[in-house]
Amino acid sequence: NCKSLEHITREVVEKNGIDATVSKVEDIVEIMNYGVMKTPALVVDGKVEIKGRVPSAEEIRQILTKKQIL
């Protein structure tokens, strides 16, 4: 599921021309520092937006474009 979330997120960023850096965190301590106990999780600007499921591409797009507007 983590790989799926990473793949979908990269596709959304590329297809929508979103200025973002996508990285996959694998360090368990870093993951726990976000308070994530169930993966996968989507963290944007240090805030956990989604955890425990793979969201749709549209949901990811909405989260990322909302962040660009702010």
C-alpha positions as CSV (number, residue, x, y, z in Angstrom):
1,N,0.0,0.0,0.0
2,C,2.9,2.4,0.7
3,K,4.3,1.9,-2.8
4,S,0.8,2.4,-4.3
5,L,0.4,5.7,-2.4
6,E,3.8,6.9,-3.5
7,H,3.1,5.9,-7.2
8,I,-0.3,7.6,-7.3
9,T,1.0,10.7,-5.6
10,R,3.9,11.0,-8.1
11,E,1.4,10.6,-11.0
12,V,-0.9,13.3,-9.6
13,V,2.1,15.7,-9.1
14,E,3.3,15.1,-12.6
15,K,0.0,15.2,-14.4
16,N,-1.2,18.4,-12.6
17,G,2.1,20.3,-12.7
18,I,2.1,20.6,-9.0
19,D,5.4,22.0,-7.5
20,A,6.1,19.3,-4.9
21,T,8.8,17.0,-3.7
22,V,7.6,13.4,-3.1
23,S,9.5,11.2,-0.8
24,K,8.8,7.8,0.8
25,V,9.7,7.7,4.5
26,E,10.8,4.2,5.6
27,D,12.4,5.0,9.0
28,I,10.0,3.7,11.6
29,V,11.1,6.3,14.2
30,E,10.3,9.2,11.7
31,I,7.0,7.6,10.9
32,M,6.1,7.3,14.6
33,N,7.1,10.9,15.1
34,Y,4.2,11.8,12.9
35,G,1.9,9.8,15.1
36,V,1.2,7.3,12.3
37,M,0.5,3.8,13.6
38,K,-1.1,2.5,10.5
39,T,0.3,2.9,7.1
40,P,0.2,4.2,4.4
41,A,0.1,7.9,5.3
42,L,0.2,11.1,3.2
43,V,2.1,13.9,5.0
44,V,2.0,17.4,3.4
45,D,4.1,20.2,4.8
46,G,4.6,18.2,8.0
47,K,0.9,17.5,8.6
48,V,-0.7,14.1,8.3
49,E,-3.5,14.4,5.8
50,I,-4.4,10.7,5.3
51,K,-3.4,7.6,7.2
52,G,-4.3,3.9,7.1
53,R,-5.6,3.8,3.5
54,V,-4.7,4.6,-0.1
55,P,-6.7,7.6,-1.3
56,S,-7.9,8.2,-4.8
57,A,-5.9,10.2,-7.2
58,E,-8.6,12.9,-7.1
59,E,-8.4,13.1,-3.3
60,I,-4.7,13.5,-3.4
61,R,-5.0,16.2,-6.1
62,Q,-7.5,18.1,-4.0
63,I,-5.2,18.0,-0.9
64,L,-2.1,19.1,-2.9
65,T,-3.8,21.9,-4.8
66,K,-5.5,23.2,-1.7
67,K,-2.0,23.5,-0.2
68,Q,-0.8,25.4,-3.2
69,I,-3.6,28.0,-2.9
70,L,-2.8,28.7,0.8
